[in-house]
């Protein structure tokens, strides 16, 4: 064996091991996501709570993971940007302000991947909402690792 060959071999071996560990780290950090969407209820009355249908992964969605990392939402009605609308996204006893029709939060980080969510809407005050809010739709994207 030539002199100096051992350090080169050790260097190559260290490089190969480092690449293997990077691959394992990337695989461990690889994230998945699931998407749910639903029609929102018609909002007719102020001061009343309106709750979306449950937003959860479809039964065929692969959800193998350790926990939720981030949640993204998008919703809308026929009158976008109504300044009097209040909304909260809720799951497992936690809620975040979702008054903005598009947003994200990491407040649900660590919850089980299959945790269901609901969007809770309210128009403050009393009386009828004129015109009523119709045609609402919500989409939720749940990222997990």
Secondary structure, DSSP 8 states (H G I E B T S, - for coil): --TTHHHHHHHHHHHHHHHHHHHHHHHHH--EEEEEEEE---EEETT-EEE---B---TTS---SS-EEEEEEEEE-SSTT-TTEEEEEEETTEEEE--SSEEEE-TTTTS-TT--BEEEEEE-SSSEEEEEE-S-EEEEEEEE-
